[in-house]
Amino acid sequence: MRERVVVERGYRNVRLNSEDVAEFAYQPRACRRPYRVVVLRKNLSVERGEWALFDDVRYFFYITNDFGIPAKELVLLANARCAQEQLIDQLKNGVHAMRMPVGTLVSNWAYMVMASLAWTLKAWFALLLPEDGRWAAQHRVDKHEVLTMEFRTFQQAFIATPCQIVRAGRRIIYRLLAWNPWQRVFLRGVEALRLPLRC
């Protein structure tokens, strides 16, 4: 679906044609032992609409002291670690956990803990989403997207939702005043939260 839209609207698209992995030993002059350098070459083609503009080759280097893991597995392992770097980036720039607005050490610690709890709330909400029923495959995809979602997007989709609260008789009614594509996921999460929590 996305590829078709990119072609129809004439957007610039970078397509991966092939990948090659190689490795060699490298020992800087000041070091006593060699290191292993794994090189990943990506052969890309840059396209706009249905036209291929030019071919592009990009190199990625991974330096390690682990000589036991095969080179292809090492690349996959390093790429999986990038999720942790994204988490650190989200803590710095998404919830601003590393920006200390107050003057004392204890206050800064409390601010960082509160901001980290906001990030944890997002992960907790995503992990509570059920994956069963007729649409289990789609629910699994939604759960993964919420789990890897940037905090600002999560805030716009789930937290900053306009809502009218009405007291009627002995009940409280919440009326959602706007629609967004994540509303069905939000309502499934609300249903999951209404069930008794299992510890």
ABEGO torsion letter per residue (X at the ends): XAAAAAAAAGBBBBBBABBBBBBBBBBBAABABBBBBBBBBBBBBBBBEABBABBBBBBBBBBBABAABBAAAAAAAAAAAAAAAAAAAAAAAAAGAABBABABAAAAAAAAAAAAAAAAAAAAAAAABBABEAAAAAAAAAAAAAAABBAAAAAAAAAABBBBBBBBEABBBBBBABBBAAAAAAAAAAAAAABBBBX
